[in-house]
Amino acid sequence: MKRLNNQDIISNTQWDMIIIGGGATGLGTALDAASRGLKTLLVEQSDFAKGTSSRSTKLVHGGVRYLAQGDIALVRHALKERGLLEQNAKHLVKKEEFLIPCYSWFSISKYLIGLTLYDWLSGKYSFGKSKFFNKKDTLIKMPGIKAKGLRGSIRYYDGKFDDARLAINIAQTAVEQGATLINYTKVIGLKKSEGGEIIGIKSEDVLTGKVHEFNGRVVINATGVFVDDILHMSDPLSKKMVRPSQGVHIVLDKSFLNSESALMIPKTSDGRVLFAVPWHKHLLVGTTDTPLNEHSLEPRALTEEIDFILQTAGMYLNKKPDYQDILSVFSGLRPLAAPTSGDGNSTKEISRDHKLVVSAKGLITITGGKWTTYRRMAEETVDLAISHAALNSKACVTHNLPIHGCVAKQGDEYLDVYGSDRTLIEQLMTENPELSEKIIPNFPYTAAEIVWAARNEMAETVEDVLSRRLRILFIDAQAAKDMAPRVASLLAKELQADKDWENNQLEKFNKLADGYIYHNDSKIQKAVLSY
């Protein structure tokens, strides 16, 4: 799957559906539409999953906290989708054991009852039964947590995955089903008929600067926190539909938890939930929930958010993490439905469910939701588009449609995330032994993976590779900077780019990576946050 330039696509093609946005929802919608036989085009202003969809807590879950809020229907739907995702993307989604440490007998009863209901709601898609562990068994399973006052723990199961890799695999599946996908293509306007109906888009190829127009019977606005930008192209007076909420995560060495199980802290000082999840041989801790008034492709963590995560985790871990222990810090923006009254300063009061509306004749907007329910959101979006634009199509088939790469994982080797593509990457190494060399000694990533990403996963920049194909920027930002020169060299060769391009890529990436390294110095941190 190589990138198409805008000019590679016949401009007078009449698309059934044009999708704006290459995150989880947009990619899922492209897959659903193409698999129903609709002529589908998707454009993404940056790389696939550049924004929110690569910055999640890496959970495929029903939403334990939504159950506590009484949203039974939302949890039931999410648990079903969790099961379908585990079925259709076996190489990326795995069952994960979560422990909730309990320091009172009341909390044991409360969480065991609630999680028993959680299990029941999952029905035939259950990942396993919840169970009480006494103090001794809890400390055997998770020796990194504090023992003082511990009564025991409640075990429950949810799913864990690699979000950006799943996005790439969904993109590949959509292409295999007949969809056309273009990254680095920014929508700069909407085409309208004389009667005001939306009949297509005007776009700019970010890499070449060339402007093109595409015609479509219906346009889908699936741009997450950027939905209002597209809505204003349709109607400059349109009211805001979303309010961004920032979620921050930090990554630590796995020794801080020293367990293959994940930790769930059910109630923090501000009433939210915190997770510590083993991920790519490291420990991912988060998240926060901070309302913002602005959106960005590269949001930056606030000092108070970092402090909140460190302090809360430190209350439960024997080894308290500090600023210097942070290997990487990243932020993502959730597109929550904007409040219609009040000041809206607490995102606890803003809807977590998705919202699907006809914004104008020929324009449908989908926002909200979460990774776990992307398939269902896509199905509903395509159903509405078919009805709205009178498209000829068959029924949804994605319930049982395997995602590209779907094979059962044989072990826990890092190449297993490629699923069935693993053998092809190993074949590259066999054909050219130099490609089997590690990029840097302390990590398993090889030159073959950079070549593979350029040839088959539409990677166009050093950031694409180190952030969303290999995930190293999210795991250890300094290690990502160390890898960058070798990656830039390999990528330049594959893309037939010159030395100036290579140097420019290194400069851009190093500046970006500095924003993932937490500097416990107010002046330095202020400079990083302003990037």
NORRARA-V372675 format. One record per helix or strand of 3 or more residues. SS is the DSSP state (H for helix, E for strand). FROM is the first residue (numbers start at 1). TO is the last residue. If there is no record, write none. Layout:
((SS:FROM:TO) (SS:FROM:TO))
//
This chain:
((H:6:8) (E:14:20) (H:24:35) (E:40:43) (H:52:54) (H:64:68) (H:72:88) (E:94:102) (H:105:125) (E:131:134) (H:135:141) (E:152:160) (H:163:176) (E:180:182) (E:185:192) (E:198:205) (E:211:221) (H:224:234) (E:242:253) (H:254:256) (E:262:265) (E:274:279) (E:282:286) (H:303:314) (H:323:325) (E:328:337) (H:347:349) (E:355:360) (E:363:367) (H:371:389) (H:398:400) (H:414:431) (H:433:436) (H:447:456) (H:462:469) (H:472:475) (H:477:495) (H:499:514) (H:522:529))
//
